[in-house]
Amino acid sequence: MSIRTLRVLCTPRCNLNCSYCCREGYAFQKTVCTPKNLADFCAAVDSRVGLERVKFTGGEPLLCENLFEMVEAVGDLRKFKLSVVTNGTHPAKIAELISVTREIQVAVSLPAWTRAEYNRATGTKGFLPQVKASLKYLTSKEIAVRLNVVVRKESSVQGLRHLVEKSRIDEWDFRAIEMTRNSLNRKAVSAKDIPSLYSIQKRFNSLGYYQTRDSASTTLFTNHNRDHSFELTKAFCRDGCTRCPQDKSCIWLAADGTVRTCAWGNKPDYRIDTWTMSELDSVTHALENDLRLP
Ligand code: SF4
């Protein structure tokens, strides 16, 4: 088994203020990881345990000063699928990113399609037109797009229907994500505000989608009328390691040099300070043991 995704937390900064933001469970101040450091780390992880995808996330990765250089450095290795998770509010930067590489999936986090609902969910005003401009641009350039839709208690069936239909028409992948509560957003998100997977499934059933595959963490729905499917993902477990629902398919590298194997924080972290080959080797060796990869 190899690691499916290295999630690179480029920056903790974001221009939105979503009430449910979990920032991948880790906040940091200092950035030490250079584009070359990142490429070296990816190569080291790949040679030790195998790696399929590098995903740039945050915060809002497009606010990271050296995002384009990092994408370029990893892309130059020509080994990994690339993706970025963005809130889509910076269409000009998205165009710049696409000028660096077209071989990148762009996942746009979008909680709602109407202005009032979007403003409420993101705690901001006036950004939705930019997000729509980004989506239009990406679609016109035939870039692989995925909508990441965090399903909240307030998410309406009508609102979800609109997002699902837009995804079908514009051929975007659609991923409904269960809200996550971790040490960073625990004060803002109470457990009772998190809809259960069951209630989310019921909402999609009422949209005409039915469940075709179920595991502890992922359900795939298919619209039988239109041959369109999408995923419902339990983003990160909140049960801790003993009940981890799936394989250890992700690891996290923050730009301050911290490496984690779980966004929930129960697992030991590793730090990379010198980025020498011997340090990378000892961290990837520790990861190999920690992940219990054969
Ligand atoms: S767009 Fe993403 S990173 Fe920014 S506040 Fe919302 S959830 Fe957090």
Residues whose N, C-alpha, C, O or C-beta is under 5 A from the ligand:
A	BS01	SF4	C14 L16 N17 C18 C21 G58 G59 E60 N87
